């Protein structure tokens, strides 16, 4: 993952292109997590109720009109990769979900809350994995 998108760079979300969204999709959701974090999976970005016609997000762009949940740093929205110094490079897994419903979640929702809301309503997913170490 380029340094620009990390805690050592500009800490802005990376650009994202979305295609192949099923026609019945009513909203998109995304989840960016580090499964290699020392204390278990760490959430860097969580958003839902994204317009299903969204085809791309530029670097640093937050999905217009979407809800963003809390990240593992305690803030809302994107928090860039920031693995412990000297640790092996971590994987950062970004999954986009195409759903046939709009999750009704509080801003304090957890990734488990989002995944429960998407259960049985996910039409398609796409996943990108990046690596970063410092």
N, CA, C and O atoms as CSV, one atom per row, in Angstrom:
chain,resi,resn,atom,element,x,y,z
A,1,UNK,N,N,0.858,-1.163,0.000
A,1,UNK,CA,C,0.000,0.000,0.000
A,1,UNK,C,C,0.908,1.230,0.000
A,1,UNK,O,O,1.817,1.319,0.825
A,2,UNK,N,N,0.683,2.163,-0.892
A,2,UNK,CA,C,1.528,3.353,-0.931
A,2,UNK,C,C,1.486,4.146,0.382
A,2,UNK,O,O,0.440,4.284,1.017
A,3,UNK,N,N,2.637,4.650,0.754
A,3,UNK,CA,C,2.794,5.387,2.013
A,3,UNK,C,C,1.803,6.551,2.150
A,3,UNK,O,O,1.391,6.886,3.261
A,4,UNK,N,N,1.425,7.160,1.035
A,4,UNK,CA,C,0.509,8.308,1.066
A,4,UNK,C,C,-0.758,8.008,1.865
A,4,UNK,O,O,-1.304,8.897,2.517
A,5,UNK,N,N,-1.223,6.769,1.817
A,5,UNK,CA,C,-2.502,6.397,2.424
A,5,UNK,C,C,-2.355,5.890,3.855
A,5,UNK,O,O,-3.316,5.382,4.433
A,6,UNK,N,N,-1.162,6.022,4.430
A,6,UNK,CA,C,-0.873,5.489,5.761
A,6,UNK,C,C,-0.693,6.607,6.785
A,6,UNK,O,O,-0.730,7.791,6.451
A,7,UNK,N,N,-0.497,6.204,8.035
A,7,UNK,CA,C,-0.273,7.167,9.117
A,7,UNK,C,C,1.038,7.918,8.945
A,7,UNK,O,O,1.228,8.977,9.545
A,8,UNK,N,N,1.940,7.388,8.138
A,8,UNK,CA,C,3.223,8.052,7.897
A,8,UNK,C,C,3.177,8.981,6.684
A,8,UNK,O,O,4.135,9.702,6.405
A,9,UNK,N,N,2.066,8.955,5.976
A,9,UNK,CA,C,1.893,9.808,4.801
A,9,UNK,C,C,0.798,10.822,5.058
A,9,UNK,O,O,0.739,11.438,6.122
A,10,UNK,N,N,-0.069,10.990,4.071
A,10,UNK,CA,C,-1.170,11.952,4.180
A,10,UNK,C,C,-2.371,11.389,4.932
A,10,UNK,O,O,-3.289,12.124,5.295
A,11,UNK,N,N,-2.355,10.080,5.162
A,11,UNK,CA,C,-3.444,9.410,5.890
A,11,UNK,C,C,-4.807,9.682,5.238
A,11,UNK,O,O,-5.801,9.932,5.919
A,12,UNK,N,N,-4.823,9.627,3.904
A,12,UNK,CA,C,-6.074,9.779,3.156
A,12,UNK,C,C,-6.456,8.426,2.569
A,12,UNK,O,O,-5.595,7.587,2.304
A,13,UNK,N,N,-7.740,8.226,2.373
A,13,UNK,CA,C,-8.211,6.964,1.809
A,13,UNK,C,C,-7.694,6.809,0.381
A,13,UNK,O,O,-7.552,7.796,-0.341
A,14,UNK,N,N,-7.414,5.572,-0.027
A,14,UNK,CA,C,-6.919,5.338,-1.380
A,14,UNK,C,C,-8.039,5.471,-2.412
A,14,UNK,O,O,-9.216,5.375,-2.068
A,15,UNK,N,N,-7.671,5.692,-3.680
A,15,UNK,CA,C,-8.697,5.718,-4.718
A,15,UNK,C,C,-9.300,4.324,-4.868
A,15,UNK,O,O,-8.644,3.316,-4.602
A,16,UNK,N,N,-10.534,4.287,-5.289
A,16,UNK,CA,C,-11.239,3.011,-5.414
A,16,UNK,C,C,-12.143,3.058,-6.636
A,16,UNK,O,O,-12.905,4.008,-6.814
A,17,UNK,N,N,-12.060,2.035,-7.475
A,17,UNK,CA,C,-12.963,1.895,-8.622
A,17,UNK,C,C,-13.915,0.746,-8.333
A,17,UNK,O,O,-13.506,-0.295,-7.819
A,18,UNK,N,N,-15.170,0.939,-8.661
A,18,UNK,CA,C,-16.202,-0.079,-8.424
A,18,UNK,C,C,-16.877,-0.374,-9.762
A,18,UNK,O,O,-17.329,0.541,-10.451
A,19,UNK,N,N,-16.941,-1.657,-10.124
A,19,UNK,CA,C,-17.655,-2.031,-11.343
A,19,UNK,C,C,-18.312,-3.389,-11.152
A,19,UNK,O,O,-18.033,-4.089,-10.179
A,20,UNK,N,N,-19.174,-3.756,-12.070
A,20,UNK,CA,C,-19.852,-5.046,-11.991
A,20,UNK,C,C,-20.910,-5.119,-10.911
A,20,UNK,O,O,-21.242,-6.209,-10.445
A,21,UNK,N,N,-21.446,-3.981,-10.505
A,21,UNK,CA,C,-22.462,-3.949,-9.450
A,21,UNK,C,C,-23.774,-4.520,-10.006
A,21,UNK,O,O,-24.247,-4.060,-11.046
A,22,UNK,N,N,-24.367,-5.512,-9.332
A,22,UNK,CA,C,-25.627,-6.088,-9.808
A,22,UNK,C,C,-26.735,-5.031,-9.914
A,22,UNK,O,O,-26.775,-4.087,-9.124
A,23,UNK,N,N,-27.617,-5.192,-10.875
A,23,UNK,CA,C,-28.669,-4.197,-11.122
A,23,UNK,C,C,-29.628,-4.042,-9.952
A,23,UNK,O,O,-30.197,-2.964,-9.781
A,24,UNK,N,N,-29.831,-5.072,-9.144
A,24,UNK,CA,C,-30.764,-4.991,-8.010
A,24,UNK,C,C,-30.155,-4.322,-6.777
A,24,UNK,O,O,-30.819,-4.212,-5.746
A,25,UNK,N,N,-28.918,-3.880,-6.868
A,25,UNK,CA,C,-28.236,-3.269,-5.727
A,25,UNK,C,C,-28.902,-1.952,-5.341
A,25,UNK,O,O,-29.155,-1.095,-6.188
A,26,UNK,N,N,-29.182,-1.806,-4.045
A,26,UNK,CA,C,-29.767,-0.555,-3.548
A,26,UNK,C,C,-28.763,0.262,-2.739
A,26,UNK,O,O,-28.972,1.454,-2.517
A,27,UNK,N,N,-27.680,-0.368,-2.298
A,27,UNK,CA,C,-26.623,0.373,-1.609
A,27,UNK,C,C,-25.349,-0.459,-1.585
A,27,UNK,O,O,-25.375,-1.682,-1.718
A,28,UNK,N,N,-24.243,0.240,-1.411
A,28,UNK,CA,C,-22.938,-0.396,-1.262
A,28,UNK,C,C,-22.439,-0.153,0.156
A,28,UNK,O,O,-22.852,0.794,0.824
A,29,UNK,N,N,-21.553,-1.018,0.593
A,29,UNK,CA,C,-20.885,-0.846,1.888
A,29,UNK,C,C,-19.420,-1.208,1.683
A,29,UNK,O,O,-19.082,-1.940,0.753
A,30,UNK,N,N,-18.560,-0.704,2.540
A,30,UNK,CA,C,-17.156,-1.099,2.470
A,30,UNK,C,C,-16.590,-1.274,3.866
A,30,UNK,O,O,-17.033,-0.660,4.836
A,31,UNK,N,N,-15.595,-2.136,3.919
A,31,UNK,CA,C,-14.935,-2.449,5.183
A,31,UNK,C,C,-13.455,-2.654,4.886
A,31,UNK,O,O,-13.103,-3.491,4.055
A,32,UNK,N,N,-12.583,-1.897,5.557
A,32,UNK,CA,C,-11.134,-2.042,5.427
A,32,UNK,C,C,-10.595,-2.488,6.775
A,32,UNK,O,O,-10.750,-1.798,7.783
A,33,UNK,N,N,-9.955,-3.663,6.777
A,33,UNK,CA,C,-9.470,-4.215,8.041
A,33,UNK,C,C,-8.066,-4.788,7.905
A,33,UNK,O,O,-7.644,-5.200,6.825
A,34,UNK,N,N,-7.358,-4.804,9.026
A,34,UNK,CA,C,-6.031,-5.402,9.145
A,34,UNK,C,C,-6.176,-6.685,9.958
A,34,UNK,O,O,-6.307,-6.621,11.180
A,35,UNK,N,N,-6.156,-7.856,9.302
A,35,UNK,CA,C,-6.294,-9.107,10.048
A,35,UNK,C,C,-5.015,-9.516,10.771
A,35,UNK,O,O,-5.026,-10.475,11.543
A,36,UNK,N,N,-3.907,-8.800,10.532
A,36,UNK,CA,C,-2.624,-9.151,11.138
A,36,UNK,C,C,-2.282,-8.317,12.366
A,36,UNK,O,O,-1.182,-8.443,12.906
A,37,UNK,N,N,-3.191,-7.479,12.812
A,37,UNK,CA,C,-2.935,-6.629,13.980
A,37,UNK,C,C,-2.652,-7.501,15.208
A,37,UNK,O,O,-3.255,-8.564,15.361
A,38,UNK,N,N,-1.744,-7.064,16.080
A,38,UNK,CA,C,-1.339,-7.874,17.233
A,38,UNK,C,C,-2.478,-8.284,18.169
A,38,UNK,O,O,-2.420,-9.354,18.776
A,39,UNK,N,N,-3.509,-7.451,18.294
A,39,UNK,CA,C,-4.598,-7.763,19.234
A,39,UNK,C,C,-5.871,-8.191,18.519
A,39,UNK,O,O,-6.965,-8.043,19.065
A,40,UNK,N,N,-5.746,-8.717,17.314
A,40,UNK,CA,C,-6.917,-9.145,16.551
A,40,UNK,C,C,-7.240,-8.150,15.449
A,40,UNK,O,O,-6.641,-7.078,15.372
A,41,UNK,N,N,-8.170,-8.506,14.616
A,41,UNK,CA,C,-8.525,-7.699,13.451
A,41,UNK,C,C,-8.832,-6.253,13.843
A,41,UNK,O,O,-9.600,-5.986,14.767
A,42,UNK,N,N,-8.207,-5.333,13.112
A,42,UNK,CA,C,-8.315,-3.899,13.388
A,42,UNK,C,C,-9.026,-3.233,12.216
A,42,UNK,O,O,-8.647,-3.432,11.062
A,43,UNK,N,N,-10.050,-2.448,12.508
A,43,UNK,CA,C,-10.832,-1.784,11.469
A,43,UNK,C,C,-10.266,-0.399,11.166
A,43,UNK,O,O,-10.072,0.421,12.063
A,44,UNK,N,N,-10.005,-0.159,9.881
A,44,UNK,CA,C,-9.475,1.129,9.430
A,44,UNK,C,C,-10.530,2.003,8.759
A,44,UNK,O,O,-10.386,3.224,8.708
A,45,UNK,N,N,-11.591,1.377,8.243
A,45,UNK,CA,C,-12.629,2.165,7.562
A,45,UNK,C,C,-13.865,1.312,7.433
A,45,UNK,O,O,-13.792,0.126,7.110
A,46,UNK,N,N,-14.989,1.923,7.686
A,46,UNK,CA,C,-16.271,1.235,7.586
A,46,UNK,C,C,-17.297,2.257,7.113
A,46,UNK,O,O,-17.487,3.296,7.745
A,47,UNK,N,N,-17.956,1.956,5.999
A,47,UNK,CA,C,-18.970,2.867,5.461
A,47,UNK,C,C,-20.107,2.047,4.869
A,47,UNK,O,O,-19.897,0.947,4.357
A,48,UNK,N,N,-21.311,2.597,4.945
A,48,UNK,CA,C,-22.475,1.907,4.393
A,48,UNK,C,C,-23.455,2.940,3.847
A,48,UNK,O,O,-23.289,4.146,4.028
A,49,UNK,N,N,-24.466,2.431,3.183
A,49,UNK,CA,C,-25.470,3.287,2.537
A,49,UNK,C,C,-24.819,4.169,1.467
A,49,UNK,O,O,-25.184,5.331,1.291
A,50,UNK,N,N,-23.854,3.591,0.763
A,50,UNK,CA,C,-23.183,4.269,-0.345
A,50,UNK,C,C,-24.068,4.123,-1.586
A,50,UNK,O,O,-24.607,3.047,-1.848
A,51,UNK,N,N,-24.210,5.189,-2.332
A,51,UNK,CA,C,-25.015,5.180,-3.558
A,51,UNK,C,C,-24.561,4.030,-4.464
A,51,UNK,O,O,-23.370,3.921,-4.758
A,52,UNK,N,N,-25.484,3.171,-4.913
A,52,UNK,CA,C,-25.099,2.016,-5.730
A,52,UNK,C,C,-24.582,2.394,-7.118
A,52,UNK,O,O,-24.034,1.545,-7.821
A,53,UNK,N,N,-24.748,3.645,-7.517
A,53,UNK,CA,C,-24.240,4.092,-8.815
A,53,UNK,C,C,-22.819,4.652,-8.711
A,53,UNK,O,O,-22.266,5.132,-9.700
A,54,UNK,N,N,-22.239,4.590,-7.530
A,54,UNK,CA,C,-20.864,5.044,-7.333
A,54,UNK,C,C,-19.934,4.147,-8.144
A,54,UNK,O,O,-19.952,2.927,-7.985
A,55,UNK,N,N,-19.130,4.743,-9.001
A,55,UNK,CA,C,-18.191,3.962,-9.804
A,55,UNK,C,C,-16.748,4.171,-9.370
A,55,UNK,O,O,-15.877,3.366,-9.698
A,56,UNK,N,N,-16.494,5.244,-8.638
A,56,UNK,CA,C,-15.138,5.466,-8.144
A,56,UNK,C,C,-15.143,6.484,-6.999
A,56,UNK,O,O,-16.046,7.308,-6.855
A,57,UNK,N,N,-14.106,6.380,-6.214
A,57,UNK,CA,C,-13.804,7.375,-5.184
A,57,UNK,C,C,-12.367,7.801,-5.438
A,57,UNK,O,O,-11.499,6.953,-5.645
A,58,UNK,N,N,-12.107,9.091,-5.425
A,58,UNK,CA,C,-10.741,9.562,-5.583
A,58,UNK,C,C,-10.031,9.482,-4.228
A,58,UNK,O,O,-10.678,9.310,-3.195
A,59,UNK,N,N,-8.725,9.605,-4.236
A,59,UNK,CA,C,-7.961,9.568,-2.990
A,59,UNK,C,C,-8.477,10.641,-2.042
A,59,UNK,O,O,-8.615,11.805,-2.419
A,60,UNK,N,N,-8.757,10.243,-0.820
A,60,UNK,CA,C,-9.227,11.171,0.202
A,60,UNK,C,C,-10.711,11.465,0.157
A,60,UNK,O,O,-11.222,12.191,1.010
A,61,UNK,N,N,-11.417,10.912,-0.826
A,61,UNK,CA,C,-12.852,11.176,-0.958
A,61,UNK,C,C,-13.658,10.229,-0.078
A,61,UNK,O,O,-13.432,9.019,-0.069
A,62,UNK,N,N,-14.583,10.796,0.648
A,62,UNK,CA,C,-15.504,9.988,1.438
A,62,UNK,C,C,-16.783,9.844,0.635
A,62,UNK,O,O,-17.203,10.791,-0.029
A,63,UNK,N,N,-17.409,8.678,0.681
A,63,UNK,CA,C,-18.615,8.461,-0.126
A,63,UNK,C,C,-19.714,9.466,0.225
A,63,UNK,O,O,-20.157,9.526,1.372
A,64,UNK,N,N,-20.149,10.243,-0.748
A,64,UNK,CA,C,-21.171,11.266,-0.543
A,64,UNK,C,C,-22.462,10.651,-0.023
A,64,UNK,O,O,-22.981,9.697,-0.601
A,65,UNK,N,N,-22.976,11.202,1.072
A,65,UNK,CA,C,-24.249,10.753,1.628
A,65,UNK,C,C,-24.188,9.462,2.409
A,65,UNK,O,O,-25.186,9.057,3.006
A,66,UNK,N,N,-23.048,8.809,2.419
A,66,UNK,CA,C,-22.920,7.534,3.128
A,66,UNK,C,C,-22.699,7.760,4.621
A,66,UNK,O,O,-22.272,8.833,5.048
A,67,UNK,N,N,-22.995,6.742,5.390
A,67,UNK,CA,C,-22.696,6.750,6.821
A,67,UNK,C,C,-21.330,6.104,7.014
A,67,UNK,O,O,-21.010,5.112,6.359
A,68,UNK,N,N,-20.529,6.662,7.907
A,68,UNK,CA,C,-19.229,6.085,8.217
A,68,UNK,C,C,-19.183,5.758,9.698
A,68,UNK,O,O,-19.580,6.558,10.545
A,69,UNK,N,N,-18.692,4.571,9.987
A,69,UNK,CA,C,-18.616,4.122,11.368
A,69,UNK,C,C,-17.268,4.431,11.991
A,69,UNK,O,O,-16.382,5.015,11.366
A,70,UNK,N,N,-17.145,4.021,13.236
A,70,UNK,CA,C,-15.915,4.253,13.990
A,70,UNK,C,C,-14.830,3.285,13.537
A,70,UNK,O,O,-15.087,2.112,13.265
A,71,UNK,N,N,-13.628,3.802,13.465
A,71,UNK,CA,C,-12.488,2.950,13.153
A,71,UNK,C,C,-11.793,2.536,14.450
A,71,UNK,O,O,-12.167,2.990,15.532
A,72,UNK,N,N,-10.807,1.694,14.340
A,72,UNK,CA,C,-10.102,1.190,15.516
A,72,UNK,C,C,-9.300,2.242,16.265
A,72,UNK,O,O,-8.874,2.004,17.395
A,73,UNK,N,N,-9.089,3.397,15.654
A,73,UNK,CA,C,-8.379,4.494,16.317
A,73,UNK,C,C,-9.311,5.315,17.196
A,73,UNK,O,O,-8.865,6.192,17.936
A,74,UNK,N,N,-10.622,5.024,17.112
A,74,UNK,CA,C,-11.605,5.747,17.912
A,74,UNK,C,C,-12.256,6.907,17.183
A,74,UNK,O,O,-13.115,7.591,17.738
A,75,UNK,N,N,-11.847,7.131,15.934
A,75,UNK,CA,C,-12.439,8.207,15.142
A,75,UNK,C,C,-13.468,7.670,14.164
A,75,UNK,O,O,-13.727,6.467,14.112
A,76,UNK,N,N,-14.043,8.562,13.403
A,76,UNK,CA,C,-15.011,8.180,12.384
A,76,UNK,C,C,-14.364,8.316,11.022
A,76,UNK,O,O,-13.587,9.242,10.791
A,77,UNK,N,N,-14.677,7.403,10.119
A,77,UNK,CA,C,-14.145,7.463,8.769
A,77,UNK,C,C,-12.840,6.703,8.633
A,77,UNK,O,O,-12.571,5.762,9.380
A,78,UNK,N,N,-12.039,7.122,7.674
A,78,UNK,CA,C,-10.807,6.422,7.322
A,78,UNK,C,C,-9.684,6.720,8.307
A,78,UNK,O,O,-9.474,7.864,8.709
A,79,UNK,N,N,-8.973,5.672,8.682
A,79,UNK,CA,C,-7.745,5.776,9.462
A,79,UNK,C,C,-6.727,4.878,8.790
A,79,UNK,O,O,-6.921,3.664,8.737
A,80,UNK,N,N,-5.662,5.436,8.285
A,80,UNK,CA,C,-4.715,4.686,7.466
A,80,UNK,C,C,-3.922,3.624,8.203
A,80,UNK,O,O,-3.834,3.631,9.430
A,81,UNK,N,N,-3.341,2.701,7.427
A,81,UNK,CA,C,-2.495,1.660,7.995
A,81,UNK,C,C,-1.383,2.259,8.850
A,81,UNK,O,O,-0.773,3.266,8.492
A,82,UNK,N,N,-1.134,1.613,9.989
A,82,UNK,CA,C,-0.127,2.106,10.924
A,82,UNK,C,C,0.344,0.936,11.792
A,82,UNK,O,O,0.181,0.964,13.012
A,83,UNK,N,N,0.931,-0.098,11.162
A,83,UNK,CA,C,1.333,-1.262,11.947
A,83,UNK,C,C,2.473,-0.913,12.903
A,83,UNK,O,O,3.179,0.073,12.693
A,84,UNK,N,N,2.653,-1.711,13.940
A,84,UNK,CA,C,3.758,-1.450,14.865
A,84,UNK,C,C,5.100,-1.456,14.125
A,84,UNK,O,O,5.330,-2.280,13.240
A,85,UNK,N,N,5.971,-0.531,14.500
A,85,UNK,CA,C,7.306,-0.487,13.895
A,85,UNK,C,C,8.033,-1.805,14.159
A,85,UNK,O,O,8.007,-2.343,15.266
A,86,UNK,N,N,8.675,-2.302,13.115
A,86,UNK,CA,C,9.451,-3.520,13.244
A,86,UNK,C,C,8.642,-4.793,13.067
A,86,UNK,O,O,9.219,-5.875,12.956
A,87,UNK,N,N,7.327,-4.692,13.039
A,87,UNK,CA,C,6.482,-5.865,12.816
A,87,UNK,C,C,6.558,-6.223,11.335
A,87,UNK,O,O,6.953,-5.399,10.510
A,88,UNK,N,N,6.184,-7.436,11.006
A,88,UNK,CA,C,6.140,-7.849,9.599
A,88,UNK,C,C,5.096,-7.001,8.857
A,88,UNK,O,O,4.188,-6.468,9.496
A,89,UNK,N,N,5.198,-6.864,7.543
A,89,UNK,CA,C,4.164,-6.123,6.809
A,89,UNK,C,C,2.786,-6.742,7.049
A,89,UNK,O,O,2.624,-7.962,7.020
A,90,UNK,N,N,1.815,-5.891,7.283
A,90,UNK,CA,C,0.445,-6.342,7.531
A,90,UNK,C,C,-0.357,-6.300,6.238
A,90,UNK,O,O,-0.056,-5.537,5.321
A,91,UNK,N,N,-1.390,-7.145,6.191
A,91,UNK,CA,C,-2.346,-7.131,5.078
A,91,UNK,C,C,-3.487,-6.181,5.434
A,91,UNK,O,O,-3.939,-6.129,6.578
A,92,UNK,N,N,-3.936,-5.439,4.438
A,92,UNK,CA,C,-5.075,-4.531,4.601
A,92,UNK,C,C,-6.114,-4.952,3.572
A,92,UNK,O,O,-5.923,-4.788,2.367
A,93,UNK,N,N,-7.212,-5.497,4.072
A,93,UNK,CA,C,-8.226,-6.109,3.217
A,93,UNK,C,C,-9.422,-5.167,3.100
A,93,UNK,O,O,-10.094,-4.871,4.088
A,94,UNK,N,N,-9.674,-4.704,1.880
A,94,UNK,CA,C,-10.803,-3.820,1.597
A,94,UNK,C,C,-11.859,-4.631,0.857
A,94,UNK,O,O,-11.605,-5.146,-0.232
A,95,UNK,N,N,-13.024,-4.740,1.441
A,95,UNK,CA,C,-14.132,-5.463,0.818
A,95,UNK,C,C,-15.276,-4.494,0.565
A,95,UNK,O,O,-15.674,-3.734,1.447
A,96,UNK,N,N,-15.798,-4.534,-0.653
A,96,UNK,CA,C,-16.976,-3.752,-1.032
A,96,UNK,C,C,-18.135,-4.728,-1.165
A,96,UNK,O,O,-18.007,-5.773,-1.803
A,97,UNK,N,N,-19.256,-4.385,-0.565
A,97,UNK,CA,C,-20.460,-5.221,-0.575
A,97,UNK,C,C,-21.554,-4.520,-1.369
A,97,UNK,O,O,-21.808,-3.332,-1.168
A,98,UNK,N,N,-22.198,-5.250,-2.268
A,98,UNK,CA,C,-23.376,-4.754,-2.980
A,98,UNK,C,C,-24.580,-5.401,-2.310
A,98,UNK,O,O,-24.687,-6.627,-2.264
A,99,UNK,N,N,-25.484,-4.580,-1.791
A,99,UNK,CA,C,-26.623,-5.113,-1.041
A,99,UNK,C,C,-27.957,-4.753,-1.651
A,99,UNK,O,O,-28.076,-3.792,-2.410
A,100,UNK,N,N,-28.965,-5.548,-1.304
A,100,UNK,CA,C,-30.323,-5.277,-1.786
A,100,UNK,C,C,-31.156,-4.559,-0.730
A,100,UNK,O,O,-32.385,-4.542,-0.802
A,101,UNK,N,N,-30.482,-3.973,0.242
A,101,UNK,CA,C,-31.146,-3.198,1.294
A,101,UNK,C,C,-30.204,-2.113,1.765
A,101,UNK,O,O,-29.046,-2.052,1.351
A,102,UNK,N,N,-30.708,-1.263,2.630
A,102,UNK,CA,C,-29.897,-0.192,3.198
A,102,UNK,C,C,-29.760,-0.454,4.691
A,102,UNK,O,O,-30.740,-0.345,5.428
A,103,UNK,N,N,-28.543,-0.802,5.154
A,103,UNK,CA,C,-28.359,-1.077,6.578
A,103,UNK,C,C,-28.772,0.108,7.444
A,103,UNK,O,O,-28.388,1.248,7.182
A,104,UNK,N,N,-29.547,-0.174,8.462
A,104,UNK,CA,C,-29.994,0.856,9.403
A,104,UNK,C,C,-29.125,0.726,10.645
A,104,UNK,O,O,-29.473,0.014,11.587
A,105,UNK,N,N,-27.997,1.417,10.638
A,105,UNK,CA,C,-27.015,1.278,11.709
A,105,UNK,C,C,-26.708,2.626,12.345
A,105,UNK,O,O,-26.789,3.672,11.702
A,106,UNK,N,N,-26.358,2.574,13.614
A,106,UNK,CA,C,-25.926,3.773,14.338
A,106,UNK,C,C,-24.475,4.084,13.959
A,106,UNK,O,O,-23.754,3.188,13.520
A,107,UNK,N,N,-24.038,5.328,14.120
A,107,UNK,CA,C,-22.644,5.680,13.843
A,107,UNK,C,C,-21.655,4.901,14.715
A,107,UNK,O,O,-20.470,4.817,14.390
A,108,UNK,N,N,-22.134,4.341,15.803
A,108,UNK,CA,C,-21.273,3.558,16.700
A,108,UNK,C,C,-21.249,2.081,16.317
A,108,UNK,O,O,-20.704,1.262,17.056
A,109,UNK,N,N,-21.830,1.736,15.177
A,109,UNK,CA,C,-21.889,0.337,14.747
A,109,UNK,C,C,-20.489,-0.261,14.634
A,109,UNK,O,O,-19.522,0.423,14.298
A,110,UNK,N,N,-20.413,-1.535,14.920
A,110,UNK,CA,C,-19.164,-2.281,14.799
A,110,UNK,C,C,-19.148,-3.017,13.456
A,110,UNK,O,O,-20.183,-3.128,12.799
A,111,UNK,N,N,-17.988,-3.515,13.051
A,111,UNK,CA,C,-17.954,-4.331,11.839
A,111,UNK,C,C,-18.904,-5.532,11.926
A,111,UNK,O,O,-19.528,-5.900,10.931
A,112,UNK,N,N,-19.012,-6.137,13.099
A,112,UNK,CA,C,-19.949,-7.258,13.257
A,112,UNK,C,C,-21.386,-6.805,13.022
A,112,UNK,O,O,-22.172,-7.537,12.419
A,113,UNK,N,N,-21.742,-5.604,13.489
A,113,UNK,CA,C,-23.086,-5.065,13.245
A,113,UNK,C,C,-23.325,-4.912,11.744
A,113,UNK,O,O,-24.386,-5.273,11.235
A,114,UNK,N,N,-22.333,-4.376,11.047
A,114,UNK,CA,C,-22.464,-4.188,9.603
A,114,UNK,C,C,-22.629,-5.533,8.900
A,114,UNK,O,O,-23.503,-5.690,8.048
A,115,UNK,N,N,-21.798,-6.492,9.255
A,115,UNK,CA,C,-21.876,-7.802,8.604
A,115,UNK,C,C,-23.200,-8.500,8.899
A,115,UNK,O,O,-23.744,-9.186,8.034
A,116,UNK,N,N,-23.722,-8.329,10.111
A,116,UNK,CA,C,-25.049,-8.895,10.425
A,116,UNK,C,C,-26.127,-8.238,9.570
A,116,UNK,O,O,-27.019,-8.917,9.063
A,117,UNK,N,N,-26.048,-6.925,9.411
A,117,UNK,CA,C,-27.037,-6.203,8.610
A,117,UNK,C,C,-26.971,-6.621,7.139
A,117,UNK,O,O,-27.986,-6.615,6.442
A,118,UNK,N,N,-25.788,-6.980,6.676
A,118,UNK,CA,C,-25.619,-7.389,5.281
A,118,UNK,C,C,-25.950,-8.862,5.058
A,118,UNK,O,O,-26.181,-9.283,3.924
A,119,UNK,N,N,-25.974,-9.639,6.126
A,119,UNK,CA,C,-26.244,-11.075,6.013
A,119,UNK,C,C,-27.605,-11.312,5.363
A,119,UNK,O,O,-28.622,-10.789,5.819
A,120,UNK,N,N,-27.610,-12.096,4.308
A,120,UNK,CA,C,-28.839,-12.389,3.587
A,120,UNK,C,C,-29.248,-11.298,2.612
A,120,UNK,O,O,-30.245,-11.435,1.902
A,121,UNK,N,N,-28.475,-10.205,2.575
A,121,UNK,CA,C,-28.796,-9.085,1.689
A,121,UNK,C,C,-27.633,-8.734,0.760
A,121,UNK,O,O,-27.694,-7.735,0.044
A,122,UNK,N,N,-26.583,-9.542,0.766
A,122,UNK,CA,C,-25.417,-9.269,-0.067
A,122,UNK,C,C,-25.568,-9.955,-1.418
A,122,UNK,O,O,-25.709,-11.175,-1.498
A,123,UNK,N,N,-25.538,-9.159,-2.471
A,123,UNK,CA,C,-25.678,-9.678,-3.834
A,123,UNK,C,C,-24.325,-10.013,-4.450
A,123,UNK,O,O,-24.221,-10.934,-5.261
A,124,UNK,N,N,-23.287,-9.267,-4.068
A,124,UNK,CA,C,-21.943,-9.487,-4.604
A,124,UNK,C,C,-20.935,-8.801,-3.695
A,124,UNK,O,O,-21.273,-7.883,-2.948
A,125,UNK,N,N,-19.696,-9.259,-3.773
A,125,UNK,CA,C,-18.602,-8.619,-3.039
A,125,UNK,C,C,-17.388,-8.512,-3.957
A,125,UNK,O,O,-17.269,-9.241,-4.942
A,126,UNK,N,N,-16.511,-7.610,-3.621
A,126,UNK,CA,C,-15.217,-7.493,-4.276
A,126,UNK,C,C,-14.193,-7.178,-3.211
A,126,UNK,O,O,-14.475,-6.419,-2.284
A,127,UNK,N,N,-13.004,-7.749,-3.328
A,127,UNK,CA,C,-11.980,-7.579,-2.297
A,127,UNK,C,C,-10.637,-7.215,-2.918
A,127,UNK,O,O,-10.229,-7.782,-3.932
A,128,UNK,N,N,-9.967,-6.269,-2.297
A,128,UNK,CA,C,-8.595,-5.894,-2.636
A,128,UNK,C,C,-7.758,-6.050,-1.375
A,128,UNK,O,O,-8.211,-5.728,-0.277
A,129,UNK,N,N,-6.535,-6.546,-1.537
A,129,UNK,CA,C,-5.644,-6.679,-0.388
A,129,UNK,C,C,-4.337,-5.958,-0.685
A,129,UNK,O,O,-3.696,-6.203,-1.706
A,130,UNK,N,N,-3.953,-5.068,0.219
A,130,UNK,CA,C,-2.676,-4.383,0.122
A,130,UNK,C,C,-1.820,-4.752,1.321
A,130,UNK,O,O,-2.326,-5.292,2.305
A,131,UNK,N,N,-0.526,-4.464,1.246
A,131,UNK,CA,C,0.385,-4.759,2.353
A,131,UNK,C,C,1.143,-3.481,2.709
A,131,UNK,O,O,1.439,-2.641,1.860
A,132,UNK,N,N,1.445,-3.375,4.016
A,132,UNK,CA,C,2.241,-2.237,4.452
A,132,UNK,C,C,2.979,-2.613,5.728
A,132,UNK,O,O,2.421,-3.261,6.613
A,133,UNK,N,N,4.223,-2.205,5.813
A,133,UNK,CA,C,5.021,-2.414,7.013
A,133,UNK,C,C,5.885,-1.190,7.248
A,133,UNK,O,O,6.112,-0.391,6.339
A,134,UNK,N,N,6.365,-1.053,8.476
A,134,UNK,CA,C,7.248,0.078,8.788
A,134,UNK,C,C,8.249,-0.309,9.848
A,134,UNK,O,O,9.078,0.511,10.242
